[in-house]
């Protein structure tokens, strides 16, 4: 499935470059993790393509932003509805909380990057820099890396980041930390 989606995404991007068909590709499934699909948002990462809701009315967010994927993943795969689902990605991490504290707005425990705890699969990696920030789901932990799945980074759905001494680093922009469902 992953290789087929990547091939389709490559063809779609080629169409975008050659014929300006970006709009036709928006919403294309690029990847999935634990049954939750990652969609293509187009070249303009700030653009919204409408709101997305669960069948029961729970609000996931703006199609196909990074926050929408994280909220949809947590709701569909882990059964977690965020107490406060509003805000940009950078708003997910509360700088006023201590390491391992409970973030009541998100209903999750919060861990600062570089402290004594490593991220775990299903944690939400949070970047709180820039205008909006970014969030991704941790999919894999190695001895010296973590892998994340993300939405709204063009067609780059998976990314490996360095992990050393509980410090996650992508080479240019370290995340603020991560959120976890259970302590």
C-alpha positions as CSV (number, residue, x, y, z in Angstrom):
1,X,0.0,0.0,0.0
2,X,2.7,2.5,1.0
3,X,4.7,2.0,-2.3
4,X,1.6,2.3,-4.4
5,X,0.5,5.5,-2.6
6,X,4.0,7.0,-3.0
7,X,3.9,6.1,-6.7
8,X,0.5,7.8,-7.1
9,X,1.7,10.8,-5.1
10,X,4.8,11.1,-7.3
11,X,2.6,11.1,-10.4
12,X,0.2,13.6,-8.9
13,X,3.2,15.9,-8.0
14,X,4.4,15.5,-11.6
15,X,1.0,16.6,-12.8
16,X,1.1,19.5,-10.5
17,X,4.5,20.6,-11.8
18,X,3.7,20.1,-15.5
19,X,0.0,21.1,-15.7
20,X,-0.8,23.0,-12.4
21,X,-3.1,20.2,-11.3
22,X,-2.5,20.7,-7.6
23,X,-6.2,21.1,-6.7
24,X,-7.0,17.7,-8.3
25,X,-4.5,16.0,-6.0
26,X,-5.7,17.5,-2.7
27,X,-7.1,14.8,-0.5
28,X,-5.2,12.0,-2.1
29,X,-4.2,9.3,0.4
30,X,-0.4,9.2,0.7
31,X,0.2,6.8,3.6
32,X,-1.5,5.3,6.6
33,X,-0.6,4.1,10.1
34,X,-2.8,1.8,12.2
35,X,-5.6,2.3,9.6
36,X,-5.6,6.1,9.8
37,X,-4.9,7.7,6.4
38,X,-2.6,10.6,5.7
39,X,-4.0,12.9,3.0
40,X,-2.2,15.3,0.6
41,X,-2.9,19.0,1.4
42,X,-1.3,20.6,-1.7
43,X,1.6,22.9,-2.0
44,X,0.2,25.7,0.1
45,X,0.5,24.2,3.6
46,X,-1.5,27.0,5.2
47,X,-4.5,26.4,3.0
48,X,-7.7,24.7,4.4
49,X,-9.9,22.5,2.3
50,X,-12.9,22.6,4.7
51,X,-13.6,21.2,8.1
52,X,-13.5,17.5,8.9
53,X,-15.7,15.7,11.4
54,X,-16.2,12.2,12.8
55,X,-19.5,10.5,12.0
56,X,-20.6,11.4,15.6
57,X,-19.8,15.1,15.1
58,X,-16.4,15.2,16.9
59,X,-14.3,17.9,15.1
60,X,-11.0,16.7,13.7
61,X,-9.9,20.1,12.3
62,X,-9.2,21.6,8.9
63,X,-8.6,19.2,6.0
64,X,-5.6,18.1,5.6
65,X,-3.6,20.0,8.2
66,X,-1.2,18.3,10.6
67,X,-3.5,18.9,13.6
68,X,-6.4,17.3,11.8
69,X,-4.4,14.1,11.3
70,X,-3.2,13.9,14.9
71,X,-6.7,14.5,16.3
72,X,-8.2,12.0,13.8
73,X,-5.5,9.4,14.7
74,X,-6.0,9.8,18.4
75,X,-9.8,9.6,18.1
76,X,-10.0,6.7,15.6
77,X,-7.0,4.6,16.8
78,X,-6.8,5.4,20.5
79,X,-10.4,6.5,21.3
80,X,-9.2,9.8,22.7
81,X,-11.2,13.0,22.3
82,X,-9.2,16.1,23.2
83,X,-10.9,18.2,25.9
84,X,-9.9,21.3,24.0
85,X,-9.4,20.5,20.4
86,X,-8.9,24.1,19.3
87,X,-5.6,25.9,18.4
88,X,-2.7,25.5,16.1
89,X,-0.1,22.7,16.4
90,X,2.2,25.0,18.5
91,X,-0.6,25.4,21.1
92,X,-0.5,21.6,21.9
93,X,2.6,22.0,24.0
94,X,2.2,24.1,27.2
95,X,5.5,25.7,28.1
96,X,4.3,26.5,31.6
97,X,3.9,22.8,32.5
98,X,6.7,20.7,34.1
99,X,8.2,17.6,32.6
100,X,5.7,14.7,32.9
101,X,2.9,17.0,34.0
102,X,-0.7,16.5,32.9
103,X,-1.8,18.9,30.1
104,X,-5.5,19.3,30.9
105,X,-6.3,21.1,27.6
106,X,-5.2,18.0,25.7
107,X,-6.0,15.3,28.3
108,X,-2.4,14.0,27.8
109,X,0.9,13.9,29.7
110,X,3.6,16.3,28.5
111,X,7.3,15.6,28.2
112,X,10.0,18.2,27.4
113,X,12.6,17.3,24.8
114,X,16.0,16.5,26.2
115,X,14.8,15.4,29.7
116,X,15.0,11.9,31.0
117,X,12.2,10.2,29.1
118,X,12.2,9.1,25.5
119,X,9.2,9.3,23.3
120,X,7.1,6.2,22.7
121,X,5.0,5.0,19.7
122,X,1.7,6.9,19.5
123,X,3.2,10.0,21.3
124,X,2.5,13.3,19.6
125,X,5.7,15.1,18.7
126,X,5.2,18.9,19.0
127,X,7.1,21.7,17.3
128,X,6.0,25.1,18.8
129,X,8.0,27.4,16.6
130,X,6.9,29.5,13.7
131,X,3.4,30.9,13.1
132,X,1.6,27.6,13.4
133,X,4.0,24.9,14.7
134,X,3.7,21.3,13.6
135,X,2.6,18.0,15.1
136,X,3.3,14.4,14.1
137,X,2.7,10.9,15.5
138,X,5.7,8.8,16.7
139,X,5.5,5.4,14.9
140,X,8.8,3.7,15.7
141,X,11.6,4.0,18.2
142,X,15.2,2.7,17.5
143,X,18.3,2.9,19.6
144,X,19.3,6.2,18.1
145,X,16.3,7.4,16.1
146,X,12.5,7.9,16.1
147,X,10.3,7.8,13.1
148,X,7.1,9.9,12.8
149,X,4.2,10.0,10.4
150,X,2.9,13.4,9.5
151,X,0.4,15.2,7.3
152,X,0.8,18.5,5.5
153,X,4.5,18.4,4.7
154,X,3.9,18.1,1.0
155,X,4.3,14.4,0.2
156,X,6.8,13.7,3.0
157,X,4.7,11.5,5.3
158,X,7.5,9.7,7.2
159,X,10.6,11.2,8.8
160,X,13.4,9.8,10.9
161,X,14.9,12.0,13.6
162,X,18.0,11.5,15.7
163,X,17.5,10.4,19.3
164,X,20.4,10.7,21.8
165,X,20.1,11.0,25.6
166,X,16.3,11.6,25.4
167,X,17.0,14.5,23.0
168,X,15.1,14.4,19.6
169,X,16.7,16.4,16.9
170,X,15.9,16.7,13.2
171,X,19.2,18.5,12.4
172,X,17.8,22.0,12.2
173,X,14.7,22.4,14.3
174,X,14.3,20.4,17.5
175,X,10.7,19.7,18.8
176,X,9.6,21.2,22.1
177,X,8.5,17.8,23.3
178,X,5.8,15.2,23.1
179,X,2.4,14.4,24.5
180,X,1.3,10.9,25.7
181,X,-2.0,9.3,26.5
182,X,-0.8,7.4,29.6
183,X,2.0,8.3,32.0
